[in-house]
Amino acid sequence: MVVKKQVYWYADPMNQPINLEIKRLINEAGSQEKLGQRIGRSQSAVQKWLYDETKPDAMATLKIEREFGLCRHKLRPDIFGEI
């Protein structure tokens, strides 16, 4: 199985890696808090996903797919496999 690396960009001033897919979802929702509310998760959980400290669990991934149209296979290929 080939695992594709996620694409990151680096935020100033801390130069921390950021998950671009989560960043796009936050922008679409309007804020970390609003994204969390739409999928039933806390703002702090969304922040951890953003900075790649944790990843959305399977249920959150399915809610993200339903709410935003982001394919579950793209967000969590380790759980749902690649297409």
C-alpha positions in Angstrom: 0.0 0.0 0.0 1.3 3.4 -1.0 0.7 6.1 1.6 0.6 9.6 0.2 2.0 12.4 2.4 -0.3 15.2 3.2 0.5 18.6 1.9 1.4 21.2 4.4 2.2 24.9 4.5 4.1 26.6 7.2 2.5 29.3 9.4 4.4 32.3 10.8 5.6 33.0 13.4 5.9 29.6 14.9 6.7 27.8 11.6 4.3 25.0 12.5 3.1 22.6 9.8 -0.6 23.0 9.0 -3.0 20.5 7.4 -4.2 22.2 4.2 -7.4 20.2 3.9 -8.5 21.1 7.5 -7.4 24.8 6.8 -9.7 24.8 3.8 -12.6 23.4 5.8 -12.1 26.0 8.5 -12.1 28.8 5.9 -15.3 27.4 4.4 -17.0 27.1 7.8 -15.8 30.5 8.9 -13.8 29.5 12.0 -12.5 26.5 13.9 -15.4 26.8 16.3 -18.0 26.9 13.5 -16.4 23.8 11.8 -16.5 22.0 15.1 -20.2 22.9 15.7 -21.2 21.7 12.2 -19.7 18.3 12.8 -20.2 17.9 16.5 -16.6 18.4 17.7 -14.9 21.0 19.8 -12.9 23.9 18.6 -9.9 22.4 20.4 -10.3 19.1 18.4 -10.3 21.1 15.2 -7.2 22.9 16.2 -5.4 19.7 16.9 -6.4 18.4 13.4 -5.2 21.7 11.9 -1.7 21.4 13.5 -1.7 17.6 12.8 -1.5 16.7 16.5 -4.4 14.3 15.9 -6.6 13.3 13.0 -10.4 13.2 12.7 -11.8 9.9 13.8 -13.9 7.8 11.4 -17.3 9.4 12.5 -15.9 12.9 12.2 -14.5 12.1 8.8 -17.9 10.9 7.6 -19.6 14.1 9.0 -17.0 16.2 7.2 -17.7 14.4 4.0 -21.5 14.8 4.4 -21.2 18.6 5.4 -18.4 19.7 3.1 -18.1 17.2 0.3 -14.5 16.3 1.1 -14.0 12.7 0.2 -13.3 10.5 3.2 -10.6 8.6 1.2 -8.7 11.9 0.8 -8.9 13.0 4.4 -8.3 9.6 6.0 -6.8 7.0 3.5 -5.4 5.1 6.5 -9.0 4.3 7.6 -11.0 4.3 4.3 -8.3 3.3 1.8 -7.3 5.2 -1.3 -9.5 5.6 -4.4 
